[in-house]
Amino acid sequence: MMQENLCVDIGNTLIKAGIFRGKNLIEKVVFESYDAFIFWAVKQSFANVIISNVKKEEAQLLDTFSLSNLLIFDYKLHLPIKNTYKTPETLGKDRLASVLGAMSIFPGKNCLIIDAGTCITYDIINSNAEYLGGAISPGLSMRFKALNQFTAKLPLLETGENFPVTGNDTNSSIRSGVQNGMIYEIEGMIENYKNLYPELTVILCGGDSSFFESKIKGTIFAFPDLVLIGLNHSLLYNAPK
């Protein structure tokens, strides 16, 4: 039976753990605290482990997993792409992992990866496996919070399904501006990149991807677990053969 590998994405709010057999994601477990993840992890056994960690509890991670089969994911890891980012040390690990995930699913393609989360990020990798960079913009929640925090009277709202172009009260006007504005931004970015790369594959991921998936014009591919897929691709590339 093929051995199982563990890929872990430790973010600012959630920890996502993906169990893979080869290239196949067979199970995903989500934890709301670091302690809950460690409690689960010490009971598991995996052939190889790769961890993307935006926090600082490295020592406990090293104690939890055998050093012989643990990889810490960052830009210094040997990766199957050419990274042309001028400051690779500042590149978000989730952005880098999502690019690798896109490349593993669509090899030899020009890919635009749109990660709709706390921020919305745009990343481009060309058909020669060259990562070129992208853009960072506030996400939905951040935009709603900004309107509330930086004005005297505007309420704090959450994403809603009713957002006409013309709002007829304050709430619908806010939702129109935030949600339609973000849709137009995404569609505009896609159009700009398609002018540069007529043969372009557009991939959507992130916590708000389900909201945008049916609202963006044109063909897009939604992969909510793209970061985990990218971590697994890196693990397979680096794990002992």
N, C-alpha and C positions, 0 to 999 in steps of 0.2 A: 504494500500500500504506500502511495506517495506520502512523504512527510509533510507536515503542516508548518507554515511560517506565520509569524505574527508581525503585523504592521500597525504602528501606533502613531496617531496624530494628537499630540497634547497641545490644545489651544488655550486661549485665555479663559474660556468659559466651560468648554466640554472636552472630554477625552474620548476619541473614537479609536477603537481597536478592530482591525480586520484580520480574520483568519483566512489564509490562502492555501490552496493546494495547487502548486504550480502557478499558473496565471489566473486561476479561478478563485473568486471571493466566495467562500462557503458560509461565512457567518460574520456579522458585525455586532459589536457590543459597544454601547455608549455609556460613559460614566460622567456624573456631575461633579465628582471630587477626585482629587489625586489619591487620597487615602483609599477610596473605594476601588480605584483601578489597581493599586498595589495589592490590596487584600485579594482581589481576583487573580492577579498575575502570579502571585507566589504559588498558587495551586495548579498552574498550568505548566505544560512542557511543550516546547517547540524546537524545531530543528534550527531555525534562525529567527532573529528578531531585529527589526529596524524601527527606530523611534525618531520622530520629528518633534522637537520639544522647544516651545517658546518660553518656557519657564526655567527655573534655575536648580531644580532638585536633581541634579545629575548624579550626586553621590548615592542617593537611594536607588536610582535606576540601576547603577552599576552593581549594587548589592543584590538587587532582585533578580537580575539576569546574568547568566554565565558570560564572562568577558570573551570567551572564545567564539560565541555565536551572536554577539550584539554589535549592531552598527548604529552609530548616531548620524542621522541625516543632516547634512549641511552642504554648502557649496564646495567644500574641500573634498568631498567624497568623489571617487572616480565615477563619472557619469557619462552616458552615451550621447551627449550633446556637446556642441560648442557654445559656451556661455559668453556672449559678447557684452553683457551688462557691465558698465564701467565701474560700478561699486558692488561686486557680487556679495561682499560681506553684509550689505544692507538689504539685499533682496530677501523678501519674505519666504520662509521655507515652504509655506503652503503654495505660493505662486510657483516656485521651482518644481515642487512635487506635481502640481496640476499640469505643468508643461510636459513633464515626463510621462504622466498618465495619458495625455493626449497623443504623444508620440508613440506610445505602446499600442494604442487602439487604432490609430491612423498613421502608420509608418509611411514616410515618403510623401506626406501631404503638407500643404500650408495650413496651419491651424491657428485660429483665434480662440483663446480660452477666456470666457467671461465668468468670473467667480462672483456671484451676487451674495454677499454676506454682510458683515458689519460695515466693511467698505466694499465697493465694487471694483474689481481689478480686471484689466484687459491685458492679455499676454499673447505674443505672437511668436511662433516657431515656424521656420520655413521648411520647405521640402528637403533641404540639405541638413536637417537637424541642427540648425543654428538658432539659438534663442536670442531674439533681438531686443526684448524689453516690452514696454507697454504703457499702461496708464493706471492711475489710482484715483478714485472718486468716492465721495460719501455714499454709503448705502441707504436703503429706505429708512431704517430706524434712526440712523444718524441725522437724516434730513428732517424727520418729524421732530426729533429732540432739539435740533438747532432752532427751528421756528418757535418752539415753546420757550427755550432758554434765553434767546437773544431778542425777544419782544416782551412787551408788558402784558398783553392780553390774549395772545393766540394760545389755544389749548394744545395739550399733548395728545396726539392721536396715534392710532395704530393702522396698519394696512387694512383697507376695506375693499370689497368687490364693487362698490358703487362709486365710480369716480368719473362723472361726465366731463367732457372738455370744458363746459361752462358750469362752474359751481354756482348754486343759487343761495347758498348760505356759507358761513365761515368754514364749517367742517368740510363740506363738499368742495369748497374752493381750495382748501389746503390739500385735500386728497388729489384733486385735479392737478395742482401744481407739482406735488411731490411724485405721485405715481405716473401720471402722463409724462411729466418732465423726464423721469428716469427711463421710461420706455423710449421716448424720442432720443434720449442720449444714446442708449444702447443701439437703436436702429441706425443712428447717425454714425456711430463708431464702426458698425458692421459695414455700412455703405462705403466709408472712407477706406477701410482695409480691403474691401473687394475691388476698389479702384486700383489699389496697389497689387493685389493678388487675385485676379479674376477667378482662379481655381482655389477657392477658400472653403475650408471646413470650419464651421462655427460650433463651439462646444460650450454648453452652459452647465455650471455647477454651483454649489454653495447653498446656504440655508434658505435663501429666497428664490432659488431656481424654479421651484414648483409654481410660484406666483407668475413668473415671467414666461414660462415655457409656452403657454398657449397664447400669449399676448404679443410676442415678437414676430414681425413679418418675416417670411422666408423660412428656409430649412435650417433648423438647428438640431443638435443632438444633445440631450440632457443626460449627464452622468453625475448623479449626486455624490458618488463615492470616488470621484476622479483623483482626489489627493491620496487616498489609500491605494488606488491602482498605481499611481505614480511611485509611491513608496515601495510597493511590491516589485515594480519594474526595476527600481534601483537596487533592491535587495537581491533579486535574481541576477542582476548584472555583476554584483560584487561578491555574492556568496561563493564558497568553494565549490568547484565543479566536481 
